[in-house]
Amino acid sequence: MTDTPPPLTPILLRAEHISCWRGERPVFAGIDFALGSGAALLLAGANGSGKSSLLRLLAGLLPAEAGAFYWNDAPVAADPEAHRARLAFIGHRDAVKPGMSVAENIEGWATLYRAPPEAGMTALAGFDLDRLADLPARYLSAGQRRRLALSRLLLVERPLWLLDEPQAGLDAAATARLADAIAQHRAGGGIAIVASHGGLDLPASQRLDLDIAHRAALEAARSGDLR
Amino acid sequence: MSVFLALFGREIRLVLRQPGEALLALLFFVLGGAIFPIALGPDPVLLATVAPGILWAMALFAALLSLDRLFQSDFDDGTLEQLALIDLPLAATCLAKALAHWATHGLPLLVVAPVLALSFGLPGAGIAALVAGLALGGPLLSLIGAVGAALALGARRSTAILPLLVLPLYIPALVFGGAAVDSALAGLAVAPHLMLLGALALAALALAPWAAAAALRLALD
């Protein structure tokens, strides 16, 4: 699938006929994909086509209306704890506490992820935030806050990255660092699923157009196929 | 366990970093309580009669005042969805947050309650019963409050809804807590009331985290 070296432990993430409703509104229907080690999936589609919803489904934060995800052919829903332990999720909110310093923010997450204490500074360095470590997070710009959120990805190794508009607010240098981090993650055999409106370089990635799945859901709902 | 303790410590640190909110609830308890002796006049018999009810009601209101922030800020800034993904059951996360709320908002009440009780002219036995009741009832208020705060999360106007959800559930604490002080003043046994209060706190300890976690899952949906 990609030209990265063969991964140490091959993994396979499969989605079968995933449908999602939000309240009484169909979001998308009939999504299928399969991703192996080192793969990246770019979620494309208009606002409201369900990119964030699909990522939240994958993270287990939302229940799927129909369909299932499989990790190495075992249904993900059968063991949500194991699934949580293998994913890292970056939503569009940064989960940064303004009252704490940059270092305290990342070190707090390091403990909650059972990462070694020194992992925090390494993760900050990955997004060029180590110089701001002592700054209270309330003084960070939106892009810097985003980089602090993204540095959580580097605290522990998780095979599945779920990124919702990760490059929002980032400057060119930080976007390049993010692309590097994703490339390294894939080279190590990880999977990355990224919702993006462009601006992020994801070489050799698959593309999933949610507009199509969104229209399918609307039509199915109209004809009464779903529910 | 280490993750649980880390989360508990982090919650306490977050409150101490911006202590204004916790101090506000504490000041509200002190000032609100001190208004009554001034308003009702210096009749010692009347004050001793109304003191248990007023002090306990003020403790409930003080708890309510701080509860709407228990999950709301974490919900708004995306921390809650990240906490839902760490290697800790959501119920344990709720327990850690409720216990941290008690440690930062309930424990300080224990310290100032005797001072406030003196302004009502309560004798030593009454003060002891009040403090013992608050010590057992404090965790109860935080645990029940966590359920209410989690339920109110999704709602608009959550600050207005929270008291409506939580106050009815606080009534048992109010009844037994007040009765303990009344009994102490009347020279009757205090222990039965305190034991019931403790039993309620244990029941809340076992049930409230699960209920709060279920409510949080709905809010994260």
Interface residues (C-beta under 8 A of the other chain):
Chain A: A59 G60 L61 L62 P63 E81 R84 A85 L87 F89 G91 H92 R93 D94 A95 V96 K97 G99 M100 E104 G108 W109 T111 L112 Y113 R114 A149 R152
Chain B: S2 V3 A6 L7 R10 R13 L14 R17 Q18 D76 D77 G78 T79 E81 Q82 L83 A84 L85 I86 D87 L88 L220 D221
